[in-house]
Amino acid sequence: MTKAKTGVPNKSLHSRVSYLYQAATLLSSQRQQSEAVTKHEDGEGARERRGHSSDSGKSLQAAARLLVKDLHAVSQKVQLRMSPAMKHSICKNCDTMLIEGDTSTKEVENRSRGGRKPWADILVLKCNVCGSARRFPMAAKRQKRRPYRGAEQTTDAQKVKDG
């Protein structure tokens, strides 16, 4: 008897989604690099190039958004779940790749009694393009819960009845 191969089902679709994600990330990072280069240039010739590179930066951003839309379309069509890390790095509202400092900001907020509960920390990712915010709970150790008092009371009541 031969054993069935235990591989990833729909491997070609996984690789397509991965490729689209990597391409969108690359285009977003190239946009960031091209803007950084134009900020360091000076002079009249640099102004002319600056206008051209900002247009290319916008086109790179538009291409990255298009790739993210394609990524969503493929994953929904074949009912393929994206990894949580992939989901956290894409804005749900405008399909922008969330790069900290460039297209997004991160904050840790704690609204619990003036921040006294350290396990109630929430990471807030805010998109700088559309302004939407996403909240994720931080992984902090919680205190152990006290045992349920009702269980102790019922055992005492049973002892009195049995007694």
Secondary structure, DSSP 8 states (H G I E B T S, - for coil): --------TTHHHHHHHHHHHHHHHHHHHHHHHHHHHHHH--SHHHHHHHHHHHHHHHHHHHHHHHHHHHHHHHHHHTT----HHHHHTB-TTT--B--BTTTEEEEEE--STTTT-GGG-EEEEEETTT--EEEEE-----------HHHHHHHHHHHHHH-
